[in-house]
Amino acid sequence: MRNMHKALVMQFTLGNFPIILVMMAAYWAYGNAVNPYLLNSTSGPRPWVALANVTAFLQMIVSIHVSSDP
């Protein structure tokens, strides 16, 4: 259990570092002109936008399930 805790701490610190860098670069490039729900700002074929919305919804369900696990 202790090794699992160490792995999770490392994943949340080191794993989020690239995400934070991308987030900072995107804010530098676009500012706050982007819609808070990023998929509302996309353009392209409707099936691809719908697929992106479905995958975002599934990711939300999985993350809620994982975060509520005791």
VEXLUM-806119 format. One record per atom (N, C-alpha, C, O): x negated, y negated, z negated; atom name. Coordinates in pm, whole numbers. Example, Ala and Ser with C-alpha at 12.3 -4.5 7.8 and 13.67 -1.06 7.14 Angstrom:
! residues 2
+--------+--------+--------+----+
|      X |      Y |      Z | at |
+--------+--------+--------+----+
|  -1319 |    569 |   -780 |  N |
|  -1230 |    450 |   -780 | CA |
|  -1320 |    330 |   -780 |  C |
|  -1424 |    332 |   -846 |  O |
|  -1285 |    225 |   -708 |  N |
|  -1367 |    106 |   -714 | CA |
|  -1290 |     -3 |   -787 |  C |
|  -1341 |   -114 |   -804 |  O |
+--------+--------+--------+----+
This chain:
! residues 70
+--------+--------+--------+----+
|      X |      Y |      Z | at |
+--------+--------+--------+----+
|    -82 |    119 |      0 |  N |
|      0 |      0 |      0 | CA |
|    -87 |   -126 |      0 |  C |
|    -52 |   -226 |     63 |  O |
|   -198 |   -120 |    -70 |  N |
|   -287 |   -236 |    -78 | CA |
|   -350 |   -266 |     59 |  C |
|   -364 |   -382 |     97 |  O |
|   -386 |   -160 |    133 |  N |
|   -443 |   -181 |    267 | CA |
|   -339 |   -243 |    361 |  C |
|   -373 |   -326 |    445 |  O |
|   -214 |   -202 |    345 |  N |
|   -108 |   -259 |    426 | CA |
|    -93 |   -407 |    396 |  C |
|    -73 |   -488 |    487 |  O |
|   -101 |   -443 |    271 |  N |
|    -91 |   -584 |    232 | CA |
|   -206 |   -664 |    292 |  C |
|   -184 |   -774 |    343 |  O |
|   -327 |   -611 |    287 |  N |
|   -442 |   -678 |    346 | CA |
|   -423 |   -696 |    497 |  C |
|   -454 |   -802 |    551 |  O |
|   -373 |   -593 |    563 |  N |
|   -352 |   -601 |    708 | CA |
|   -247 |   -705 |    742 |  C |
|   -262 |   -779 |    840 |  O |
|   -141 |   -713 |    663 |  N |
|    -37 |   -811 |    690 | CA |
|    -88 |   -954 |    668 |  C |
|    -57 |  -1044 |    745 |  O |
|   -166 |   -974 |    563 |  N |
|   -221 |  -1106 |    537 | CA |
|   -314 |  -1147 |    652 |  C |
|   -310 |  -1261 |    698 |  O |
|   -397 |  -1054 |    697 |  N |
|   -488 |  -1085 |    808 | CA |
|   -410 |  -1113 |    935 |  C |
|   -444 |  -1204 |   1010 |  O |
|   -306 |  -1036 |    960 |  N |
|   -227 |  -1058 |   1081 | CA |
|   -158 |  -1193 |   1078 |  C |
|   -153 |  -1262 |   1180 |  O |
|   -105 |  -1232 |    964 |  N |
|    -34 |  -1358 |    956 | CA |
|   -127 |  -1478 |    960 |  C |
|    -87 |  -1586 |   1002 |  O |
|   -251 |  -1461 |    917 |  N |
|   -345 |  -1573 |    924 | CA |
|   -416 |  -1577 |   1058 |  C |
|   -410 |  -1678 |   1128 |  O |
|   -482 |  -1468 |   1095 |  N |
|   -556 |  -1466 |   1221 | CA |
|   -465 |  -1454 |   1343 |  C |
|   -495 |  -1509 |   1449 |  O |
|   -356 |  -1384 |   1328 |  N |
|   -264 |  -1365 |   1441 | CA |
|   -188 |  -1489 |   1477 |  C |
|   -151 |  -1508 |   1593 |  O |
|   -164 |  -1575 |   1381 |  N |
|    -90 |  -1698 |   1409 | CA |
|   -179 |  -1811 |   1457 |  C |
|   -128 |  -1911 |   1508 |  O |
|   -308 |  -1799 |   1443 |  N |
|   -399 |  -1905 |   1485 | CA |
|   -386 |  -1939 |   1634 |  C |
|   -374 |  -2057 |   1667 |  O |
|   -386 |  -1841 |   1726 |  N |
|   -367 |  -1876 |   1868 | CA |
|   -231 |  -1938 |   1896 |  C |
|   -218 |  -2025 |   1982 |  O |
|   -129 |  -1894 |   1825 |  N |
|      5 |  -1949 |   1845 | CA |
|      7 |  -2095 |   1803 |  C |
|     68 |  -2178 |   1871 |  O |
|    -58 |  -2127 |   1693 |  N |
|    -63 |  -2266 |   1647 | CA |
|   -140 |  -2352 |   1747 |  C |
|   -102 |  -2466 |   1772 |  O |
|   -249 |  -2298 |   1803 |  N |
|   -324 |  -2373 |   1904 | CA |
|   -239 |  -2403 |   2027 |  C |
|   -241 |  -2515 |   2078 |  O |
|   -165 |  -2304 |   2075 |  N |
|    -77 |  -2325 |   2190 | CA |
|     31 |  -2426 |   2157 |  C |
|     65 |  -2511 |   2240 |  O |
|     86 |  -2418 |   2037 |  N |
|    189 |  -2512 |   1995 | CA |
|    136 |  -2655 |   1992 |  C |
|    204 |  -2748 |   2036 |  O |
|     15 |  -2673 |   1940 |  N |
|    -43 |  -2807 |   1935 | CA |
|    -73 |  -2860 |   2075 |  C |
|    -53 |  -2979 |   2101 |  O |
|   -121 |  -2774 |   2164 |  N |
|   -149 |  -2816 |   2301 | CA |
|    -20 |  -2853 |   2374 |  C |
|    -17 |  -2950 |   2450 |  O |
|     86 |  -2778 |   2351 |  N |
|    213 |  -2807 |   2416 | CA |
|    272 |  -2938 |   2365 |  C |
|    327 |  -3015 |   2443 |  O |
|    259 |  -2964 |   2236 |  N |
|    310 |  -3090 |   2182 | CA |
|    228 |  -3206 |   2237 |  C |
|    283 |  -3313 |   2267 |  O |
|     97 |  -3186 |   2250 |  N |
|     11 |  -3290 |   2307 | CA |
|     51 |  -3319 |   2452 |  C |
|     51 |  -3434 |   2494 |  O |
|     86 |  -3214 |   2527 |  N |
|    119 |  -3230 |   2669 | CA |
|    259 |  -3286 |   2690 |  C |
|    279 |  -3371 |   2778 |  O |
|    357 |  -3241 |   2612 |  N |
|    497 |  -3277 |   2639 | CA |
|    558 |  -3367 |   2533 |  C |
|    661 |  -3430 |   2559 |  O |
|    499 |  -3376 |   2417 |  N |
|    555 |  -3458 |   2311 | CA |
|    684 |  -3399 |   2258 |  C |
|    703 |  -3277 |   2258 |  O |
|    773 |  -3484 |   2212 |  N |
|    900 |  -3435 |   2159 | CA |
|   1013 |  -3448 |   2261 |  C |
|   1130 |  -3453 |   2223 |  O |
|    978 |  -3453 |   2390 |  N |
|   1080 |  -3464 |   2495 | CA |
|   1143 |  -3330 |   2531 |  C |
|   1235 |  -3325 |   2612 |  O |
|   1094 |  -3223 |   2473 |  N |
|   1145 |  -3090 |   2504 | CA |
|   1259 |  -3057 |   2408 |  C |
|   1256 |  -3094 |   2291 |  O |
|   1358 |  -2987 |   2460 |  N |
|   1471 |  -2944 |   2379 | CA |
|   1422 |  -2853 |   2266 |  C |
|   1331 |  -2773 |   2289 |  O |
|   1478 |  -2862 |   2146 |  N |
|   1434 |  -2776 |   2036 | CA |
|   1446 |  -2627 |   2070 |  C |
|   1360 |  -2548 |   2029 |  O |
|   1548 |  -2588 |   2141 |  N |
|   1557 |  -2450 |   2189 | CA |
|   1495 |  -2449 |   2329 |  C |
|   1557 |  -2494 |   2425 |  O |
|   1374 |  -2399 |   2339 |  N |
|   1293 |  -2413 |   2457 | CA |
|   1359 |  -2357 |   2583 |  C |
|   1337 |  -2410 |   2692 |  O |
|   1439 |  -2253 |   2571 |  N |
|   1500 |  -2194 |   2689 | CA |
|   1605 |  -2285 |   2752 |  C |
|   1643 |  -2262 |   2867 |  O |
|   1653 |  -2386 |   2681 |  N |
|   1744 |  -2483 |   2742 | CA |
|   1671 |  -2576 |   2837 |  C |
|   1734 |  -2640 |   2922 |  O |
|   1539 |  -2585 |   2825 |  N |
|   1459 |  -2673 |   2910 | CA |
|   1404 |  -2601 |   3032 |  C |
|   1333 |  -2663 |   3112 |  O |
|   1434 |  -2474 |   3049 |  N |
|   1378 |  -2399 |   3160 | CA |
|   1465 |  -2413 |   3284 |  C |
|   1584 |  -2443 |   3277 |  O |
|   1402 |  -2391 |   3396 |  N |
|   1475 |  -2386 |   3522 | CA |
|   1427 |  -2264 |   3599 |  C |
|   1316 |  -2215 |   3577 |  O |
|   1508 |  -2218 |   3686 |  N |
|   1472 |  -2099 |   3763 | CA |
|   1596 |  -2017 |   3792 |  C |
|   1709 |  -2061 |   3765 |  O |
|   1575 |  -1899 |   3846 |  N |
|   1690 |  -1813 |   3877 | CA |
|   1769 |  -1778 |   3750 |  C |
|   1712 |  -1747 |   3645 |  O |
|   1899 |  -1785 |   3762 |  N |
|   1985 |  -1761 |   3646 | CA |
|   1964 |  -1625 |   3582 |  C |
|   1969 |  -1616 |   3459 |  O |
|   1941 |  -1517 |   3659 |  N |
|   1920 |  -1387 |   3592 | CA |
|   1794 |  -1387 |   3503 |  C |
|   1793 |  -1324 |   3398 |  O |
|   1690 |  -1457 |   3544 |  N |
|   1567 |  -1462 |   3464 | CA |
|   1589 |  -1542 |   3337 |  C |
|   1538 |  -1505 |   3231 |  O |
|   1662 |  -1652 |   3346 |  N |
|   1692 |  -1732 |   3227 | CA |
|   1782 |  -1651 |   3133 |  C |
|   1764 |  -1655 |   3011 |  O |
|   1878 |  -1578 |   3187 |  N |
|   1965 |  -1494 |   3105 | CA |
|   1884 |  -1384 |   3036 |  C |
|   1905 |  -1355 |   2919 |  O |
|   1791 |  -1322 |   3109 |  N |
|   1706 |  -1219 |   3050 | CA |
|   1619 |  -1277 |   2938 |  C |
|   1600 |  -1212 |   2835 |  O |
|   1567 |  -1397 |   2957 |  N |
|   1487 |  -1461 |   2853 | CA |
|   1573 |  -1488 |   2730 |  C |
|   1525 |  -1472 |   2618 |  O |
|   1698 |  -1529 |   2748 |  N |
|   1787 |  -1553 |   2634 | CA |
|   1819 |  -1423 |   2560 |  C |
|   1824 |  -1422 |   2437 |  O |
|   1841 |  -1316 |   2634 |  N |
|   1870 |  -1187 |   2571 | CA |
|   1749 |  -1139 |   2491 |  C |
|   1764 |  -1092 |   2378 |  O |
|   1630 |  -1151 |   2547 |  N |
|   1511 |  -1107 |   2474 | CA |
|   1486 |  -1194 |   2351 |  C |
|   1440 |  -1144 |   2249 |  O |
|   1514 |  -1324 |   2360 |  N |
|   1499 |  -1410 |   2243 | CA |
|   1599 |  -1370 |   2134 |  C |
|   1565 |  -1370 |   2016 |  O |
|   1719 |  -1335 |   2174 |  N |
|   1820 |  -1289 |   2078 | CA |
|   1777 |  -1159 |   2011 |  C |
|   1791 |  -1145 |   1890 |  O |
|   1726 |  -1064 |   2090 |  N |
|   1681 |   -937 |   2032 | CA |
|   1562 |   -959 |   1939 |  C |
|   1553 |   -894 |   1834 |  O |
|   1471 |  -1048 |   1976 |  N |
|   1358 |  -1077 |   1888 | CA |
|   1405 |  -1137 |   1756 |  C |
|   1349 |  -1107 |   1651 |  O |
|   1508 |  -1220 |   1762 |  N |
|   1562 |  -1280 |   1640 | CA |
|   1622 |  -1171 |   1551 |  C |
|   1602 |  -1174 |   1429 |  O |
|   1694 |  -1077 |   1608 |  N |
|   1753 |   -969 |   1530 | CA |
|   1644 |   -884 |   1464 |  C |
|   1655 |   -849 |   1347 |  O |
|   1540 |   -851 |   1539 |  N |
|   1431 |   -770 |   1485 | CA |
|   1359 |   -845 |   1373 |  C |
|   1328 |   -787 |   1269 |  O |
|   1332 |   -974 |   1393 |  N |
|   1259 |  -1048 |   1291 | CA |
|   1341 |  -1066 |   1164 |  C |
|   1286 |  -1064 |   1054 |  O |
|   1472 |  -1082 |   1177 |  N |
|   1556 |  -1091 |   1057 | CA |
|   1557 |   -958 |    984 |  C |
|   1554 |   -954 |    861 |  O |
|   1562 |   -848 |   1059 |  N |
|   1563 |   -716 |    998 | CA |
|   1431 |   -690 |    925 |  C |
|   1431 |   -637 |    814 |  O |
|   1319 |   -726 |    986 |  N |
|   1189 |   -703 |    923 | CA |
|   1170 |   -791 |    802 |  C |
|   1118 |   -745 |    700 |  O |
|   1212 |   -918 |    810 |  N |
|   1190 |  -1008 |    697 | CA |
|   1280 |   -976 |    579 |  C |
|   1248 |  -1013 |    466 |  O |
|   1392 |   -908 |    600 |  N |
|   1482 |   -877 |    490 | CA |
|   1455 |   -739 |    432 |  C |
|   1523 |   -697 |    338 |  O |
|   1358 |   -666 |    487 |  N |
|   1324 |   -534 |    436 | CA |
|   1249 |   -547 |    305 |  C |
|   1150 |   -621 |    299 |  O |
|   1292 |   -479 |    199 |  N |
|   1228 |   -496 |     67 | CA |
|   1087 |   -441 |     62 |  C |
|   1022 |   -449 |    -42 |  O |
+--------+--------+--------+----+
